[in-house]
Amino acid sequence: MELPITLIGFMGSGKSTIGKQIAHQKNIEYIDLDKYIHKSTGKSITSIFENEGEEQFREIESRCLREVLAMPNHVISLGGGTPCFFDNLEMIKTLSTSVYLQVSAEGLTRRLTKSTQQRPLIKGKSQEELLVYIQGELVKREKYYLQADFVIQSDQIRVEDLLSLIFS
């Protein structure tokens, strides 16, 4: 039984894209934690944030993380804040092989400005406000992210290179 692979990093770092590619190449299941939460609760992430608040969302997220980490041999893309709350980081480190997809604040701003997906924490921010927000959040979150088993600059990462690093 192989431990699951967890992909961590800020929103827009490529966790979902790379996670799907890894799962396809390794012929294993892919799980997006946000989609798992939506399926589990019947509520969208945006709805949970707006109606129940971030604290309630983080509690639900932690419970769902525990559930998906109990499933062997798959790839999980986590929400950007997942490793930063409760004992999530300890669960991730103990029950998976973790990979931090590291992207600069400027790179994330470019990606997220182009993103058509609604993201509750950045909704309505101008490009300048978004850059300032991302810079501030990265200062808070990188102390968690950098504890991953592997730290990968994901601006130009090739899935084949990532797989050889993880499975070598």
MIMARVEX-946940 format. One record per residue: residue number from 1; residue in three letters; x, y, z of N, C-alpha, C in turn. Coordinates in steps of 0.2 Angstrom, whole numbers, plus 5000, padded with zeros to 4 digits. Layout:
<recs>
REC     k     r    n.x    n.y    n.z   ca.x   ca.y   ca.z    c.x    c.y    c.z
REC   NUM   ALA      X      Y      Z      X      Y      Z      X      Y      Z
...
</recs>
This chain:
<recs>
REC     k     r    n.x    n.y    n.z   ca.x   ca.y   ca.z    c.x    c.y    c.z
REC     1   MET   5004   4994   5000   5000   5000   5000   5004   5006   5000
REC     2   GLU   5003   5011   4995   5007   5017   4995   5003   5022   4998
REC     3   LEU   5007   5027   5001   5004   5033   5004   5001   5037   4999
REC     4   PRO   4996   5041   5000   4994   5046   4995   4999   5051   4994
REC     5   ILE   4998   5054   4989   5002   5060   4987   4998   5066   4988
REC     6   THR   5000   5071   4993   4996   5077   4994   5000   5083   4990
REC     7   LEU   4997   5087   4987   4999   5093   4984   4997   5099   4987
REC     8   ILE   5002   5103   4990   5000   5109   4994   5003   5115   4991
REC     9   GLY   5000   5120   4992   5003   5127   4989   4997   5132   4989
REC    10   PHE   4998   5138   4987   4994   5143   4987   4989   5142   4981
REC    11   MET   4983   5145   4982   4978   5144   4976   4981   5147   4970
REC    12   GLY   4980   5143   4964   4983   5145   4958   4990   5142   4957
REC    13   SER   4993   5138   4961   4999   5135   4960   5000   5129   4956
REC    14   GLY   4994   5127   4954   4994   5121   4949   4992   5115   4952
REC    15   LYS   4990   5115   4958   4989   5108   4962   4984   5104   4958
REC    16   SER   4978   5106   4956   4973   5102   4952   4976   5100   4946
REC    17   THR   4979   5104   4942   4982   5102   4935   4987   5097   4936
REC    18   ILE   4992   5098   4940   4997   5093   4941   4995   5087   4944
REC    19   GLY   4990   5087   4949   4987   5081   4952   4984   5077   4947
REC    20   LYS   4980   5080   4943   4976   5075   4938   4982   5072   4933
REC    21   GLN   4987   5076   4932   4992   5073   4927   4996   5067   4931
REC    22   ILE   4997   5068   4937   5001   5063   4941   4996   5057   4941
REC    23   ALA   4990   5058   4943   4985   5052   4944   4985   5048   4937
REC    24   HIS   4984   5052   4932   4984   5049   4925   4990   5044   4924
REC    25   GLN   4996   5047   4925   5002   5044   4923   5003   5038   4928
REC    26   LYS   5001   5038   4934   5002   5033   4939   4996   5028   4939
REC    27   ASN   4991   5030   4935   4985   5026   4935   4982   5025   4942
REC    28   ILE   4981   5030   4945   4978   5030   4952   4973   5036   4952
REC    29   GLU   4969   5036   4958   4963   5040   4958   4966   5047   4960
REC    30   TYR   4962   5052   4958   4964   5059   4959   4958   5062   4963
REC    31   ILE   4959   5065   4969   4954   5069   4973   4956   5076   4974
REC    32   ASP   4951   5080   4972   4952   5087   4974   4948   5088   4980
REC    33   LEU   4952   5090   4986   4949   5091   4992   4943   5096   4992
REC    34   ASP   4943   5101   4989   4937   5106   4988   4931   5102   4985
REC    35   LYS   4932   5098   4980   4927   5095   4977   4924   5089   4982
REC    36   TYR   4929   5086   4985   4926   5081   4990   4922   5084   4995
REC    37   ILE   4924   5090   4998   4920   5094   5003   4913   5095   5000
REC    38   HIS   4913   5098   4994   4907   5099   4991   4902   5093   4990
REC    39   LYS   4905   5088   4988   4901   5081   4988   4899   5079   4994
REC    40   SER   4903   5080   4999   4902   5077   5006   4896   5081   5010
REC    41   THR   4897   5088   5009   4892   5092   5012   4886   5094   5008
REC    42   GLY   4886   5093   5001   4881   5096   4997   4881   5103   4996
REC    43   LYS   4886   5107   4999   4887   5114   4998   4893   5116   4995
REC    44   SER   4893   5121   4991   4899   5124   4988   4903   5127   4993
REC    45   ILE   4910   5128   4991   4915   5131   4996   4912   5138   4997
REC    46   THR   4911   5141   4992   4908   5148   4992   4902   5149   4997
REC    47   SER   4898   5144   4996   4892   5144   5001   4894   5143   5008
REC    48   ILE   4898   5139   5009   4900   5137   5016   4903   5144   5019
REC    49   PHE   4908   5147   5015   4911   5153   5017   4906   5158   5019
REC    50   GLU   4902   5160   5014   4897   5165   5015   4892   5164   5020
REC    51   ASN   4889   5158   5021   4884   5156   5026   4886   5154   5033
REC    52   GLU   4892   5151   5033   4894   5148   5039   4901   5151   5042
REC    53   GLY   4904   5154   5037   4911   5157   5039   4917   5153   5038
REC    54   GLU   4923   5156   5038   4929   5152   5037   4930   5147   5043
REC    55   GLU   4929   5149   5049   4930   5144   5054   4926   5137   5053
REC    56   GLN   4920   5138   5052   4916   5132   5050   4919   5128   5044
REC    57   PHE   4921   5132   5039   4923   5128   5033   4930   5125   5035
REC    58   ARG   4934   5128   5039   4940   5124   5041   4939   5118   5045
REC    59   GLU   4934   5118   5049   4932   5112   5053   4930   5106   5048
REC    60   ILE   4926   5108   5043   4924   5103   5038   4929   5101   5034
REC    61   GLU   4934   5105   5032   4940   5104   5028   4944   5099   5032
REC    62   SER   4945   5100   5038   4949   5095   5042   4947   5088   5043
REC    63   ARG   4940   5088   5044   4937   5081   5044   4937   5078   5037
REC    64   CYS   4936   5081   5032   4937   5078   5025   4944   5076   5024
REC    65   LEU   4949   5080   5026   4956   5079   5025   4957   5072   5028
REC    66   ARG   4955   5071   5034   4956   5065   5038   4953   5059   5034
REC    67   GLU   4947   5060   5031   4944   5055   5027   4948   5053   5021
REC    68   VAL   4950   5058   5017   4954   5056   5011   4961   5053   5012
REC    69   LEU   4964   5056   5017   4971   5053   5019   4970   5046   5021
REC    70   ALA   4964   5043   5023   4964   5036   5025   4963   5032   5019
REC    71   MET   4963   5035   5013   4962   5031   5007   4969   5030   5004
REC    72   PRO   4971   5024   5003   4978   5023   5000   4979   5024   4993
REC    73   ASN   4985   5026   4990   4987   5025   4983   4983   5030   4979
REC    74   HIS   4983   5037   4980   4980   5041   4976   4983   5048   4977
REC    75   VAL   4981   5053   4973   4984   5060   4973   4978   5065   4975
REC    76   ILE   4980   5069   4980   4975   5074   4983   4978   5081   4982
REC    77   SER   4974   5085   4979   4976   5092   4979   4972   5095   4984
REC    78   LEU   4976   5099   4989   4973   5102   4995   4971   5109   4993
REC    79   GLY   4967   5112   4997   4966   5119   4997   4972   5123   5000
REC    80   GLY   4973   5129   4998   4979   5133   4999   4980   5134   5007
REC    81   GLY   4974   5134   5011   4975   5135   5018   4975   5129   5022
REC    82   THR   4973   5123   5019   4972   5117   5022   4978   5115   5027
REC    83   PRO   4985   5116   5025   4990   5114   5030   4991   5118   5036
REC    84   CYS   4987   5124   5036   4988   5129   5041   4984   5129   5047
REC    85   PHE   4979   5124   5047   4974   5124   5052   4974   5118   5056
REC    86   PHE   4972   5118   5062   4971   5112   5067   4978   5108   5066
REC    87   ASP   4977   5101   5066   4982   5097   5066   4983   5094   5058
REC    88   ASN   4981   5098   5054   4981   5096   5047   4988   5095   5044
REC    89   LEU   4993   5099   5046   4999   5098   5043   5002   5091   5046
REC    90   GLU   5001   5090   5052   5004   5084   5055   5001   5078   5052
REC    91   MET   4994   5078   5050   4991   5073   5047   4994   5072   5040
REC    92   ILE   4995   5077   5036   4998   5077   5030   5005   5074   5030
REC    93   LYS   5009   5076   5035   5016   5074   5035   5016   5066   5037
REC    94   THR   5011   5064   5041   5011   5057   5044   5008   5052   5039
REC    95   LEU   5003   5055   5036   4999   5050   5032   5000   5051   5024
REC    96   SER   5004   5055   5022   5005   5056   5015   5012   5057   5013
REC    97   THR   5014   5057   5006   5020   5060   5004   5018   5067   5001
REC    98   SER   5020   5073   5004   5018   5079   5003   5023   5083   4998
REC    99   VAL   5020   5087   4993   5024   5091   4989   5021   5098   4989
REC   100   TYR   5025   5103   4990   5023   5110   4990   5025   5112   4983
REC   101   LEU   5020   5115   4979   5021   5118   4973   5022   5125   4974
REC   102   GLN   5028   5127   4974   5030   5134   4975   5030   5139   4969
REC   103   VAL   5026   5144   4970   5026   5149   4964   5026   5156   4968
REC   104   SER   5030   5161   4964   5031   5168   4967   5024   5171   4968
REC   105   ALA   5024   5176   4972   5018   5180   4973   5016   5183   4966
REC   106   GLU   5020   5186   4962   5019   5189   4956   5016   5184   4951
REC   107   GLY   5019   5178   4951   5017   5172   4947   5009   5170   4948
REC   108   LEU   5008   5170   4955   5001   5168   4957   4996   5174   4955
REC   109   THR   4998   5180   4956   4994   5185   4954   4992   5185   4947
REC   110   ARG   4997   5184   4943   4996   5183   4935   4991   5177   4934
REC   111   ARG   4992   5172   4937   4988   5166   4936   4981   5167   4939
REC   112   LEU   4980   5170   4945   4974   5171   4948   4970   5177   4944
REC   113   THR   4973   5182   4942   4970   5187   4938   4966   5184   4932
REC   114   LYS   4969   5179   4929   4967   5176   4923   4961   5171   4924
REC   115   SER   4961   5169   4931   4957   5163   4933   4949   5165   4932
REC   116   THR   4945   5161   4929   4938   5162   4929   4935   5159   4935
REC   117   GLN   4938   5155   4939   4935   5152   4944   4934   5157   4950
REC   118   GLN   4928   5157   4953   4927   5161   4959   4930   5158   4965
REC   119   ARG   4934   5162   4968   4938   5160   4974   4936   5165   4980
REC   120   PRO   4932   5162   4985   4930   5166   4990   4935   5171   4994
REC   121   LEU   4941   5169   4995   4946   5173   4998   4948   5179   4994
REC   122   ILE   4947   5179   4987   4950   5184   4983   4945   5188   4979
REC   123   LYS   4939   5186   4980   4933   5189   4976   4933   5196   4977
REC   124   GLY   4933   5200   4971   4932   5207   4971   4938   5211   4972
REC   125   LYS   4944   5207   4972   4950   5211   4973   4953   5213   4966
REC   126   SER   4956   5219   4966   4959   5222   4960   4966   5218   4960
REC   127   GLN   4970   5219   4954   4976   5215   4953   4981   5218   4959
REC   128   GLU   4981   5224   4960   4986   5227   4965   4984   5224   4972
REC   129   GLU   4977   5224   4974   4975   5221   4980   4977   5214   4981
REC   130   LEU   4976   5210   4975   4977   5203   4975   4984   5202   4976
REC   131   LEU   4989   5206   4973   4996   5205   4974   4998   5206   4982
REC   132   VAL   4995   5211   4985   4997   5213   4992   4994   5207   4996
REC   133   TYR   4988   5205   4995   4985   5199   4998   4989   5193   4998
REC   134   ILE   4991   5191   4992   4995   5185   4991   5002   5186   4995
REC   135   GLN   5005   5191   4994   5011   5192   4998   5010   5191   5005
REC   136   GLY   5005   5194   5008   5004   5193   5015   5002   5186   5017
REC   137   GLU   4998   5183   5013   4996   5176   5015   5002   5171   5014
REC   138   LEU   5007   5172   5009   5012   5168   5008   5017   5169   5014
REC   139   VAL   5018   5175   5017   5022   5176   5023   5019   5171   5029
REC   140   LYS   5013   5171   5029   5010   5167   5035   5010   5160   5033
REC   141   ARG   5009   5158   5027   5008   5151   5025   5014   5147   5024
REC   142   GLU   5019   5150   5021   5025   5147   5019   5029   5143   5025
REC   143   LYS   5028   5145   5031   5031   5141   5036   5028   5134   5037
REC   144   TYR   5022   5133   5035   5018   5127   5034   5020   5123   5028
REC   145   TYR   5020   5127   5022   5021   5124   5016   5028   5121   5015
REC   146   LEU   5033   5124   5018   5040   5122   5017   5041   5116   5021
REC   147   GLN   5037   5114   5025   5038   5107   5029   5036   5101   5025
REC   148   ALA   5034   5102   5019   5032   5097   5014   5038   5092   5013
REC   149   ASP   5037   5086   5011   5043   5081   5009   5047   5084   5004
REC   150   PHE   5043   5087   4999   5047   5090   4993   5044   5097   4992
REC   151   VAL   5049   5101   4990   5047   5108   4988   5049   5109   4981
REC   152   ILE   5044   5111   4976   5045   5111   4969   5043   5118   4967
REC   153   GLN   5048   5121   4963   5046   5127   4959   5041   5125   4954
REC   154   SER   5035   5127   4954   5030   5124   4949   5029   5129   4943
REC   155   ASP   5033   5134   4942   5031   5138   4936   5032   5134   4930
REC   156   GLN   5037   5130   4930   5039   5126   4924   5040   5119   4925
REC   157   ILE   5037   5116   4930   5038   5109   4932   5035   5104   4927
REC   158   ARG   5038   5099   4925   5036   5094   4921   5034   5088   4926
REC   159   VAL   5028   5085   4924   5025   5080   4928   5030   5074   4929
REC   160   GLU   5034   5072   4923   5038   5067   4923   5044   5068   4928
REC   161   ASP   5046   5074   4928   5052   5076   4933   5049   5075   4940
REC   162   LEU   5043   5078   4941   5040   5077   4948   5040   5070   4950
REC   163   LEU   5037   5066   4946   5036   5059   4947   5043   5055   4949
REC   164   SER   5048   5057   4945   5055   5054   4946   5058   5056   4953
REC   165   LEU   5056   5062   4955   5059   5065   4961   5055   5061   4967
REC   166   ILE   5049   5060   4966   5045   5057   4972   5046   5050   4972
REC   167   PHE   5047   5046   4966   5047   5039   4966   5054   5036   4965
REC   168   SER   5059   5041   4966   5066   5038   4965   5069   5035   4972
</recs>
